[in-house]
């Protein structure tokens, strides 16, 4: 499977913000709408991986991760998110785990809500 890429520090910002656009610039919601969702759709349609390069930034607030990667899981499901998403984080190796944990958490919360 080949890969489509997003290099956050080059294509979006080196200082990711909070969750929502209303919270300030370069939010997780903005990243999701402008880059993550459109490229994820292309990767999924082509049965490819979307590689998101997380390096060379000042770091990621949990709200940014939830507002972007968590939302991806809610909209497309955990299975597709995990199948078509690859992460590169040499600056902070634990960041990949945090994001994949968020994908699982958001999907599980959605499933729990649907069951009630």
Secondary structure, DSSP 8 states (H G I E B T S, - for coil): --EEEEEHHHHT-SS---SSGGG-SS-HHHHIIIIIHHHHHHHHHTT-EEEEE--SSS---HHHHIIIIIHHHHHH-HHHHHHHEEEE-SS-HHHHHHHHHHHHHHHHHHHHHHH-
